[in-house]
Amino acid sequence: MNKVPLNRKLAVILHADVVGSTALVQQNETLAHQRMQAAFHDFSMTIASFGGNTREIRGDALVAEFERASDAVAAAIAFQSAASAPESVPEGDIQPILRIGVSLGEVVIADNTVTGAGVVLAQRLEQLADPGGVVVQGSVAETVPARMPFDFDSLGEQTLKGFDYPVRAFAVRLRPGQALPMPEASAATGSNEPERREVPDKPSIAVLPFANMSNDPEQEYFADGIAEDIITALSQIKQWFVIARNSSFAYKGRHVDIREIARDLGVRYVLEGSVRKSGNRLRITGQLIEAESGSHLWADRFDGDLEDVFALQDRITESVVGAIEPSLRLAEIARSKRKPPTDIGAYDLFLQALPHLYAIRPEPNLQALELLHQALELDPNYAPAQAYLAWGYEERVTRAWGAYGEDDAATAVALARQAIAADRDDAMVMVLAGFTLVMVARDYDQGLEAVNRAREINPNIAFVSFLVGAALVISGYPEEALVNIEDAIRVSPGDPGAFFFHTSAAMSHLMCGRPAEAWEAAKRSARIYPGWDTTYRIMAPALVQLGRLEEAREAVAKLRELAPDVSVSRLRERWPVRDQDSLNMMLDGLRAAGLPE
């Protein structure tokens, strides 16, 4: 395996940190993370406008790199000034306040991550800043031209942790009566071409303000509210880069080519839509576009009454986010497959593993495990790869597909716990890890705690709702499970993994004593994807209870075709259904339909 190349150089580094982030999280965890992410997205756009490059956002901190000290200082002051404006601070709301430090030092850049003494120094300087303030190294202050409208107040020589020598530090403020400087990054290039922002190596999307196609000007507020709600909901998906409202709404009322907007904002995908009113009815349309090719990845429309406009707004937001997530995931997988082998990184390997995992078959599963192990070789702390790898091992263990390593069950559980420790704020990480703990460790308490945490982080991802339901039904809560599974079906009916949803719904109905509903749900699953053996584990006992023995035998024949080694005793050993009466009921049905003991 080739090592990631290291780029060592002298750079201007900006480090920003949220003041009192722990207290904000304790006040309202979900809202605090949402607000911090929004603040960093806004700051990233400011950084980009001044020619900087946001290298990393992790939790409550941001690291960026600049070529010129003046650009870094200007970006820091511009953001802090905008963030402290009275209209930007909602009364009584959670509002992250940043401290910022800027240094000049040697750094090491690998796989878009920057480390080294320059980063540590910027972090130490940031800790000297007042809330909403900026502190810079002496050499940075000396580099900023005198014409720039900044005052530098000396903080003297500071003894900083990790440094053997004192460092001169200066607090920076905008000179009274002076205007903020305009970005000079584009002019510095000496080109008339507009600057192209670097597109992040993860799903990046801008939601444009929805067009008001009605004559009623009051619908302008509703159209804006729809787009704002979608931005907020998408921002909760941690693995995505979502452009903040202030940046995407700059295009309101302008007729600009989608490719130009994507280039300006540094995104790969753009969501646009419109609102049209007719009498007391509203029609909202939306479409997701891949900017580079101009191809439409998804489009839909929603109709509703104005009588309960807020419920309509919530339903549209839920439906749009639920539909976009799988569409964008498939587009990212396809994009990764088009990359030359020399450009493949941990994220690409992770993406390429997903179709193999979702196939739920032994041979593709092996390919997925190989790809995910390669991803973790490149980035050992990549929580999504850890969580999906845990799920991959879970597939092998619970389906008796043959060992991959020395102890696949122990490996699955260890990876699940590592993923939870690495990133408790990623809904997909938490739900996959929690599901693995339920299925392999039979740790129902911690597993349910993790999947419920995922549901709190983002209830709009269909696969999250499904796995919450799947964990609940296995743990003995079929009615509660069905609520979550039906949410998944409702928000993403065209999801590539919809067969998962319907089979889990079938199991919930069967455990609740509704064999007719279980049969219907299992049948829907088999129509979507006939290659998942679990579907027939549920279908056969449902048919037995309905007195349709011949059809039940056909279901068992299909089950044995997909899983030749399956038997009643093996299922009893490997199927971690917590409620023994429910397990016995399903096994009795399979036995009656001809599954060997």
N, C-alpha and C positions, 0 to 999 in steps of 0.2 A: 504494500500500500504506500503510495507516494505521500510524503509529509507535506503539510500545508506550507507554502513558501512564506518566509518572514520578510517584512519590509521595515527596516530600521532607519529612522530619519529624525531630523529636528523639526518640530511642529509647534504651532500655537494650539493649546488645548483648553477647551472650556468645559468645566464640570458644574452641573447644576443639581441641587438637591431640594426636596420638599421639606419645609420647616414643619416639625411636629407631625410627621406622617403617621406615627403610631397612634397619636391621639385622634387624628382624623379617621383612621380605620376603626378605632373603638367606637367612635360616634356613629358611623354608618359605613360598614365595610364596603358594600357594593358601590354606593355612591362615591365614596372616597377614591376607590380605584378608578372609577369612571372619570371623575374630575381630574385626577392626576394624569391619566392617559390623555385626556383632552388638552390639558395644559401643555404636556410635552409634545403633542402633535402640533399645537399652535407654535410652540417654540421652535420645533423642527422646521416649520415653514419660514419663520423669521430667520433662522440660521441659514437656510438655503438661499433666501433672498440676498443675504450678505456674503454669499460665496462660500459658506461653510458646509461641512458634511457631518450630519449626525451619525455617529458611529455605533452608538449603543443606547438603548433605553432599557433599564432594568429596575423594575419596582418603582422606587421613589427617586431615582437618579438618572441623569442624562449625561452622555459624553459626546463632545463634538470636536472636530478638527478644522482649523483654518490655516490658510497660507499667510495671512497678514494679521498682525495684532490689532490694527485699527478696525478691521472687519469684525473680529471677535468681540471687541469692546462695544462697537456700535450695535451689534446684534443683541448683546446682553442688556444694554441700556434701553434699546428700543422695546424689547420684550417687557422688561420690568416697568417701564413707563406705561405701556399699554395695559399691563396687568393691574396696575395700581389706580387706573382711571376709575372714577366713581361708578360709571355705568357698567363696568366689568365685574363688579363685586356685588352679587345678589345679597340682599339683606337676609341674615339668618341662614344662609346656605353654606355648604361646605365649599370653601374656596382655597385651593392650594396656593401657598406663597413660597416662592423660590429664593434660595441664596445661590449666588453664582461666583465661581472663581476662575481666573484665567492665568495660565502659565506659559512659559516658553521652555521646552525641554525635549530630551530625546525620548522617542516612543517606538514601540514595536507594533506593526500592524499585520494581522493574520486573519484571513477569512472575515474581513470587515470589522474585526474587533481590535481595539487599540489598548495597549497596556504600556507600562514602563514608568520611569521616574517622572516624566512630564505629567502623566495622568494623576499620579499620587500627589504631586505638588499642587495641581489645580484643585484637587479635592481638599487638601489642607487649607488652602487659601479661601476656598468657599466657606469653610467652617468659621472663618474670621468675619464673614460678612453679616450685616444685620439682615433680618427678614426683609425681602424685597430689594436687597442691596447687591453690589458687585465689588469684589476685591481682586486686585491683579498683582502680579509679581512686578518688582521694580524694573526689570528688563523689558516687560511689556509696556509699562507706562512710558519708558524712554523711547519706545519705538513708535508710539502714536504721534502723528504730526501735530504741531501746535495749532494748526488751523481747525482741528476737530473741536467741537463745542463741549469739551469735557474738562472738569476740574478733578485733580488727583490729590486727595488728602492723605498725607503720610501717616501710616500706622507704626512707623519705626521698623526696627529689625525684629523679626519674629523667630522664636525657636519652635520649629515645627516637628512633630513626631515623625521619625524615620529619616530625618536629615541632620547631618553632622555639622552643618554650617547655618548661621542665621540668614534669613531671607527677608529682604526689604519688601514691604507690602503697602499697597495704596488702595483706599476706598475711592471708587469712581462715582461721579454724579454728573448729571447734565448741567452745564453752566446756566445760571439763572437768566431767563429772557431769551435763551437760544433755542432754536428748533432742532429736532432730531435730524441727523444726517440721512440722506437718501442712500439706498444701496448702491455701491459702486462696482459690484462684482462683474456685471455684464460689460460695463465700459472698460474695465481693466483688460478684458480679453482682446480688445482692439478689433472686434468683429461686429458687423451689423446684424448677424444672425442672433435670434433670441437664444438665451442660455437654456441648455437642456439639463433638467434636473436628473440626478441619478435615481433610477427606479429601485426601490428596496428589493432585496432578494426574498420576498415573501408576498402573499397576495396584497395588492395595494389598490385602493378604490376611492374614488371621489363621488359623492352624491350631489348632483346639481340641484338647485332650487326647482321645484316642480312648477311648470308653467300653468298659469291660470287662464283657461280657455273660455271662461264665463264672462258675461258682461257685468257680473256682480263683483265690485271691488272688494267686498268683505271676504270673498273666497280666497283672496291673496293671502290672508293670514292662515287660513286652513291649509292652503298649498304649501306655505312655508313650514307650517307645523308638521305636516307629513314628512317632508324632507329632513327636518331636524330630528324627529323621532327615529327615523331610519338611521341617521348618522349615529345617534346615541346607542341604538341597539346593536349596530354593526361594530361600534367601538368596543363593545363588551367581548368580542371575539378576539382573544389576545394574540392569536397567530396572524392577524390581519393588520395592515397599516391603513388606517382610515383618515382621510384628510378632514381637518376640523371645519366646522361650519363657516367660520369667518373667511376661510380661504376659498371654499367652493362657492359660497354665496357672492363672491366678487364677480361672478359671471351672470348674476341675475339680470335679466332683461337684455343681455347681449347675445348676438348671433355669432357664435364662435365655433369653428370646426372642432369636433370631439378630439381629433388627434392633437390639435394645438393645445387644448385644455389639458389633456393627459401629459403632454410634454412639459407644459408650464408647471403643473402640480407634481410631476414625478410619479405618476400612477400608471398601472397597467389596465385598469378597468374603470369604466364610468357608468353610473346609474343615472338615468334621466326619466322624467315622467311628466304627466299633466293631470289637471283637475278640471272637469267640466260639469257644470250644474244645469239641470233641466227641471224646472219646477221644484219639487221637494226631493229630487233624486240627484245623487252625485255619481259620477263615473271617474275612477282614478285609473290611469294606465301607467305602466312602468316598463322599462327595458334596460337590460344589462348589456353593455357593449365592450368587446375587447378592442382597445383603442388602436393598436398597431394594425390589425387587419380590418377593423370596422365591422367585424362579424357580430351578430346578435346571439348572445349566449342564452338569454331568457327574456321573455316578454309575457305580460299578462294584464288583465284588467279586473277591476273590482267595482261592484255597484252596491249602493246602500242609500238609506234614508237619512235626511238631515235631522230627524227627530232625536236621535242619540248620536250626535256627531263625534263625541269623544270615544264612545265604544267603537264606532266605525273607524276612527283614526287608529285605535289600538289594534283592531283586527287587521287592518291593512299593513301596519308595521310588522306585526307578527307574521303575516303571510309572505310579505316581500322578503324579509330576512330568512325565513324558513326555506323559501324557494331559491334564493341567491346562493346560500351556503353550499349546497351540493353542486350547483352549476359552476360556481367558481372553483370548487375543489377539483372537478373534472377538467376544467380548463387549465389549471395549474399542473395537473398530472400530465396532460398532453404537452404542455410547454416544456416540462422537464425532460420528457422523452425526446424532444427535438434538440436538446442541448448536445454539443460535442462532448465526448468522454473527458476531455481535458478540463472542462468547466464544471464538472459535476461535483457538488459539495454535499454536506450533511443533509441540508434541506431537500435537495433533489433526490438523494437516495431514499429519504423518508417518503417523499411523494411517490416515487416509483414502486415502493413496497405496498402502498395502499390497495391498488386493484387486486394484488395477489392475496392480501388478507381478506378482503371482502368476498372473494370467491368461495371461501369456506370449503376448500378442498385440500387434500394432503400435499400434492405436488406444488401447487402455487404457494401454499403456506411455507414450504422449505425455501422457496425463492424470496419470500418476504422476510424471513428470519435472516437470511444471508445479507440482504440489502440493509436491514435495520442494524445489524451488527457492524456493517461497514460505516453506517452513519455515526454510530457511537464511537467508533475508532477515531473519526475525525473530530467529534465533539462529544466527549464522554458524559457531559452534563446536560445534554439536549433532552429535556423532559418529554416532549411529544414522542421522540423515538423510543425512550424508555417505556412509556405507557403503551404504545402500540406493540412493542416487542413483548411486553408482558401479556397482552391480549393474544398475540400470535402463539406464545407458549401455552396459554390457556386453551386455545383451540386444539392443540396437539394432545394435551393432557386429558381433557374432558371427552375427547372423541377417540382416544386410543389409536392415534395415527402412527405410533412408533416414536421412539426416543430421538431427540435431536442432540441432547447432551447427556451428561452423567445423571443429573437430577432436574428434569424439566419443571416439575412442580415447584421445587425450592427456588429455581431461577425465576419463574413467573412471579412468585410472591415477593422475592427480593427486588425485582425490577419495579413491581407495583409500588412497594413502599419507598423506593428511591425516587420514583416519579412524583409521588405525593409530597415528599420532603423537598424536592427541587422546585416545584411550582404549584402552589395551592390555588393560584388565581387563574389557571387555564381550565376551562370547563371540560374540554375533551380529555385532558390529562387526568383530571380527577375522576371522571366517569369511567374511563377505561381501567384505571388502576383500582377503583372501588369495585367494579364488576369482577375483575380478576380475583380480588380478595374474597368475594362471595363465592365464586365458582371453584377456585382452587384451594384457598386456605380454609374455606367455609367459615371465615371470620365475618359473620353476618353483621355484627354491630359496627365495626370499623368500615366495612365495605359500604353499608348503607349510609353511614356518616359522610363518606367521600362522594357517593353519587348524589346525595341530597345537596352537598356543597356545590357540586357541578350545576345542579338545577337552579340554585340561587344565583350563581354567577351569570348564567345565560339560559333562560327558559325557551329561547327562540331557535335553538339548534335542534333539528328533529332527531338527529342521532343521539344527542344527549338525553332528550325526553324518552326515547326508546330504551336506552340502556338503563336509565333510572327505573323504567317499568320492568325491564327484564330482571334486574336485581331484586326488585320488590316481589315479583311473582315467585322467583326461586326461593326468596326468604319467607314466603308464606303470607303475602299481603296482595292477593290477586285483584281485589276491587280497586285498591289504591293504585296498583300497577296499571290497570286498564285506563285510568284517567290520564296517566302520563303517556301511554302508548297511543291513545286516541288523539292526544295533542300532537304527537309526532306525525300521525297520519294526516291530520287536518292542516298543519302548517307546511307539509312537504309531501303532497300526494304523489308527485312524480319523482321522488327521491330514488336514486339507483339502489338504495338499500331498503326499499319499502317492503320487500319480502320479509325482512327481519321483523318489521313492525307488525305485520299481519299474523305471523306465526306466534309472536308473543301475545298478541291479542287473543288468538285461539287458545293458547295455554291458560290465560286468565279466565276466559269464559268457561273452559272445561273444569278448572278448579273451583269455579263458582256454581257448578251444576247446570251449565247451559250448553249441552252438547250440540244443539242445532246451530247456535251462534259460533261455537268453536269450529264446527265443520265448515261453515261459510267463510270464516276468516282464514282457515288453513287452505281452503280451495283458492282464495284470492292470492295467497302467498305462492302457491304452486304455479299459478298462472304466470306470475311475474318471473319467478326463478324456480324451476322444478328440481334444481340440483342440491337443495339444502335438506339434509337428512332429518333435522329436527322437526320440520314441517310434518313428516309422516309419523313421527313419534306421537304427535298430537292428533293427527287426522284419524289414525286407526282406532284408538280408544273412543273417540267421539262417534265414529260410525258404528262401533260395537254397541254403544249406549243407545243409538238410534235404531238398532235392530237391522242394520244394513251390513250383515256379516261378510258377504261376498266382496263388497267394495272395501271393507276393512282389510280383508286378506290381500287385495290388490295394493293397498297402501303399504302393508308390511312387505310385500314383494318389492316395491319401489325402495323402501327403507333398506332392505338387505342388498339391493343392487348398488346403492350409494355407500353403504357401510357393511361390507360382507361379514365382518366379525361380530356384528352386533348380536346381543342376546339379552334375555331378561336379567340374568345375573350380572352381566357387565354393566348394564344400565343402572341396576341397583347400586353397584359399587361406584360408578362414575358420575351419575346424575345427582347434583347436590341439592335436590329439592328438600327443603327443610321440614315441611309438613309431611309426616310419614303416611298419613291417610291419603293425601293427594298422590304421593308417589305410588302407593300400593294400587290406587284406583287406575292410574295410567298404565302401570305394569300389568295389572290384571287384564286390561283391555287389549294390550299388545299380545299377551299370552293367548287370549281367546281368539285373536286374529291370526294366530299361527307363528308368532315369534318364538323360536326355540328357547328353552330354559338355559 
